[in-house]
Amino acid sequence: MQCETVKVVSPVSEGNPLGFIVINKSDLTDEHELFDEDGRRPVATRADLDAALASLPGEYTDAEYVVTQMRAYFGGLFTADDESHVRSLVKSKDKSQSGALNVEQLKAALTEKAIEIPDGAKKADLQALLDASNQG
């Protein structure tokens, strides 16, 4: 039995340089954006870019990542002013926040991230593990 497939828009990345994925047509929902028949990415508009900018910062904490992805997706529409705007909105998480945690909170945060906690680890060790996980 052959299953019909369709190409849907997906973020351009190192692993997905063409900006689409192929899914079963039966899995297609209203949330998916179809590629055109030639397999080219639909043309983004300034309104699309403005909507994306309005949604920032969202969960993003890496301005460089957001700038790179927006530049790749929106191409020439993404201006130097847009880049400045993104960088003003998207900020790294405050690394000092985790420094205020007690041992139990540090252990809970590490457990939530599925990081193994060494037996007999001191607060400084736990803090170092959490800080390292936040940088990666």
C-alpha positions as a Markdown table, in Angstrom:
| # | Residue | x | y | z |
|---|---|---|---|---|
| 1 | Met | 0.0 | 0.0 | 0.0 |
| 2 | Gln | 1.4 | 3.4 | -1.0 |
| 3 | Cys | 0.9 | 6.4 | 1.2 |
| 4 | Glu | 0.5 | 9.8 | -0.3 |
| 5 | Thr | 3.0 | 12.4 | 1.1 |
| 6 | Val | 3.3 | 16.2 | 1.0 |
| 7 | Lys | 6.0 | 18.7 | 1.6 |
| 8 | Val | 5.5 | 21.1 | 4.5 |
| 9 | Val | 7.5 | 24.1 | 5.5 |
| 10 | Ser | 10.0 | 23.5 | 8.3 |
| 11 | Pro | 12.7 | 25.8 | 9.7 |
| 12 | Val | 16.0 | 25.9 | 7.7 |
| 13 | Ser | 18.8 | 24.4 | 9.7 |
| 14 | Glu | 22.1 | 22.6 | 9.2 |
| 15 | Gly | 20.2 | 19.3 | 9.1 |
| 16 | Asn | 17.4 | 20.8 | 7.0 |
| 17 | Pro | 18.9 | 23.2 | 4.5 |
| 18 | Leu | 15.9 | 23.1 | 2.1 |
| 19 | Gly | 13.4 | 24.2 | 4.6 |
| 20 | Phe | 10.8 | 21.5 | 4.2 |
| 21 | Ile | 9.9 | 18.0 | 5.5 |
| 22 | Val | 7.9 | 15.3 | 3.9 |
| 23 | Ile | 4.9 | 14.0 | 5.9 |
| 24 | Asn | 2.0 | 11.6 | 5.2 |
| 25 | Lys | -0.9 | 13.5 | 3.7 |
| 26 | Ser | -3.1 | 11.9 | 6.3 |
| 27 | Asp | -1.0 | 13.7 | 9.0 |
| 28 | Leu | -1.5 | 17.1 | 7.5 |
| 29 | Thr | -3.2 | 19.7 | 9.8 |
| 30 | Asp | -4.2 | 23.3 | 9.6 |
| 31 | Glu | -1.0 | 24.2 | 11.4 |
| 32 | His | 1.2 | 23.0 | 8.5 |
| 33 | Glu | 2.2 | 25.3 | 5.7 |
| 34 | Leu | 2.5 | 23.5 | 2.4 |
| 35 | Phe | 5.4 | 24.0 | 0.0 |
| 36 | Asp | 4.4 | 25.0 | -3.5 |
| 37 | Glu | 4.5 | 22.3 | -6.2 |
| 38 | Asp | 8.0 | 23.3 | -7.3 |
| 39 | Gly | 9.3 | 22.6 | -3.8 |
| 40 | Arg | 10.3 | 26.2 | -3.2 |
| 41 | Arg | 9.7 | 27.9 | 0.1 |
| 42 | Pro | 6.7 | 30.2 | 0.0 |
| 43 | Val | 7.7 | 33.8 | -0.3 |
| 44 | Ala | 7.8 | 35.5 | 3.1 |
| 45 | Thr | 6.4 | 39.0 | 3.4 |
| 46 | Arg | 7.2 | 41.9 | 5.5 |
| 47 | Ala | 4.0 | 41.2 | 7.4 |
| 48 | Asp | 5.3 | 37.7 | 8.2 |
| 49 | Leu | 8.6 | 39.2 | 9.5 |
| 50 | Asp | 6.7 | 41.8 | 11.6 |
| 51 | Ala | 4.6 | 39.0 | 13.1 |
| 52 | Ala | 7.7 | 37.0 | 13.9 |
| 53 | Leu | 9.3 | 40.0 | 15.5 |
| 54 | Ala | 6.2 | 40.7 | 17.5 |
| 55 | Ser | 6.3 | 37.2 | 19.0 |
| 56 | Leu | 9.8 | 37.7 | 20.5 |
| 57 | Pro | 11.4 | 37.0 | 22.9 |
| 58 | Gly | 9.1 | 34.0 | 23.5 |
| 59 | Glu | 11.3 | 31.2 | 24.9 |
| 60 | Tyr | 14.4 | 32.3 | 23.0 |
| 61 | Thr | 17.5 | 33.2 | 25.0 |
| 62 | Asp | 20.1 | 33.1 | 22.2 |
| 63 | Ala | 19.9 | 36.2 | 20.0 |
| 64 | Glu | 22.5 | 34.9 | 17.6 |
| 65 | Tyr | 20.4 | 31.9 | 16.9 |
| 66 | Val | 17.3 | 33.9 | 16.3 |
| 67 | Val | 19.1 | 36.4 | 14.1 |
| 68 | Thr | 20.7 | 33.6 | 12.0 |
| 69 | Gln | 17.4 | 31.8 | 11.6 |
| 70 | Met | 15.4 | 34.9 | 10.7 |
| 71 | Arg | 18.1 | 36.0 | 8.2 |
| 72 | Ala | 17.9 | 32.5 | 6.6 |
| 73 | Tyr | 14.1 | 32.5 | 6.5 |
| 74 | Phe | 13.4 | 36.1 | 5.6 |
| 75 | Gly | 16.5 | 36.8 | 3.5 |
| 76 | Gly | 16.7 | 40.4 | 2.3 |
| 77 | Leu | 13.6 | 41.4 | 4.2 |
| 78 | Phe | 15.5 | 41.1 | 7.4 |
| 79 | Thr | 17.4 | 44.4 | 7.9 |
| 80 | Ala | 20.1 | 45.6 | 10.2 |
| 81 | Asp | 17.4 | 47.4 | 12.2 |
| 82 | Asp | 15.5 | 44.1 | 12.5 |
| 83 | Glu | 18.7 | 42.5 | 13.8 |
| 84 | Ser | 19.2 | 45.3 | 16.4 |
| 85 | His | 15.5 | 44.9 | 17.4 |
| 86 | Val | 16.0 | 41.1 | 17.9 |
| 87 | Arg | 19.2 | 41.6 | 19.9 |
| 88 | Ser | 17.4 | 44.1 | 22.2 |
| 89 | Leu | 14.5 | 41.7 | 22.9 |
| 90 | Val | 16.3 | 38.3 | 23.1 |
| 91 | Lys | 18.5 | 38.1 | 26.1 |
| 92 | Ser | 20.5 | 35.3 | 27.6 |
| 93 | Lys | 19.1 | 33.8 | 30.8 |
| 94 | Asp | 20.6 | 35.4 | 33.9 |
| 95 | Lys | 23.3 | 32.9 | 34.9 |
| 96 | Ser | 23.3 | 34.4 | 38.4 |
| 97 | Gln | 19.7 | 33.2 | 39.0 |
| 98 | Ser | 20.8 | 29.6 | 39.5 |
| 99 | Gly | 23.4 | 30.8 | 42.1 |
| 100 | Ala | 20.6 | 31.7 | 44.5 |
| 101 | Leu | 19.3 | 28.2 | 44.6 |
| 102 | Asn | 19.7 | 26.0 | 47.7 |
| 103 | Val | 20.9 | 22.4 | 47.5 |
| 104 | Glu | 17.5 | 20.9 | 47.2 |
| 105 | Gln | 16.5 | 23.3 | 44.4 |
| 106 | Leu | 19.8 | 22.6 | 42.6 |
| 107 | Lys | 19.2 | 18.8 | 42.8 |
| 108 | Ala | 15.6 | 19.3 | 41.5 |
| 109 | Ala | 16.8 | 21.4 | 38.6 |
| 110 | Leu | 19.5 | 18.8 | 37.7 |
| 111 | Thr | 17.0 | 16.0 | 38.0 |
| 112 | Glu | 14.6 | 17.9 | 35.8 |
| 113 | Lys | 17.4 | 18.1 | 33.2 |
| 114 | Ala | 18.1 | 14.4 | 33.6 |
| 115 | Ile | 21.6 | 15.1 | 34.8 |
| 116 | Glu | 23.1 | 12.5 | 37.1 |
| 117 | Ile | 24.0 | 13.8 | 40.6 |
| 118 | Pro | 27.2 | 12.3 | 42.0 |
| 119 | Asp | 27.0 | 10.9 | 45.5 |
| 120 | Gly | 28.2 | 13.3 | 48.1 |
| 121 | Ala | 28.2 | 16.3 | 45.8 |
| 122 | Lys | 28.5 | 19.6 | 47.5 |
| 123 | Lys | 26.5 | 22.7 | 46.7 |
| 124 | Ala | 29.4 | 24.1 | 44.6 |
| 125 | Asp | 29.5 | 20.9 | 42.6 |
| 126 | Leu | 25.8 | 20.9 | 42.0 |
| 127 | Gln | 26.0 | 24.6 | 41.0 |
| 128 | Ala | 28.8 | 23.8 | 38.5 |
| 129 | Leu | 26.8 | 21.0 | 36.9 |
| 130 | Leu | 23.8 | 23.2 | 36.5 |
| 131 | Asp | 25.8 | 26.1 | 35.1 |
| 132 | Ala | 27.5 | 23.8 | 32.6 |
| 133 | Ser | 24.1 | 22.4 | 31.5 |
| 134 | Asn | 22.8 | 26.0 | 31.0 |
| 135 | Gln | 25.7 | 26.9 | 28.8 |
| 136 | Gly | 25.4 | 23.8 | 26.5 |
